[in-house]
Structures are given as structure tokens and as C-alpha cells.
Amino acid sequence: MLRSAVVVVMLALFTVPVQADTGTAEAVFGQSLMSQEEISDLKAKLANCSSAEERRQVEAAHKDHMIQRARWKGLVLDRADKTVTLADNN
């Protein structure tokens, strides 16, 4: 029962959009695991990319980092659908 409640809370936190600098709502992969400063830093880094390829590399590295951070916290952050669940420790 507690696991279900934790998963519901994590999903709610994860799917909350953040306000981008452009004034539009933009979701950040793994944002429920990040501080506001980390979100701002990532957005600035993405904005400063000089090519689409560089942006894809930054996004891929960020996703890998968030998936690893979730693992350290005993969570699973799915790369495809961005859901957060408790890790199965069996």
C-alpha cells in the first residue's frame, strides 16, 4: 500500500511542467529528481547548444544521468514513457 502511494506521488511530481524561459510550459525529463537550480542549468545548457546534434547529446547524457540517479534512490525512471516506479529488489 505504501509503495503504491509513493509511486503515485512520484508520478505526480514527475509530470508537473515547469515554466521555461520562453514563458511556455516545458517538461524536463526526471525533473522530480532535480533541484530548481539543476533544471535551470540544464535549460541554459540546452539553449547554448550550437547544433541539433549537440542538443541530442546533451539530452541523452541528461537522461542517462537521471536514470542512474533514480536507481540510486531505489526508483526506476523509464526512458521511453518517463514513469517513475519503485525498483524491484528481488
C-alpha positions, 0 to 999 in steps of 0.5 A: 500500500505504501509503495503504491502511494509513493509511486503515485506521488512520484508520478505526480511530481514527475509530470508537473511542467515547469515554466521555461524561459520562453514563458511556455510550459516545458517538461524536463525529463526526471525533473522530480529528481532535480533541484530548481537550480539543476533544471535551470542549468540544464535549460541554459545548457540546452539553449547554448547548444550550437547544433541539433546534434549537440542538443541530442547529446546533451539530452541523452547524457541528461537522461542517462544521468537521471536514470542512474540517479533514480536507481540510486534512490531505489526508483526506476525512471523509464526512458521511453514513457518517463514513469517513475516506479519503485525498483524491484529488489528481488 
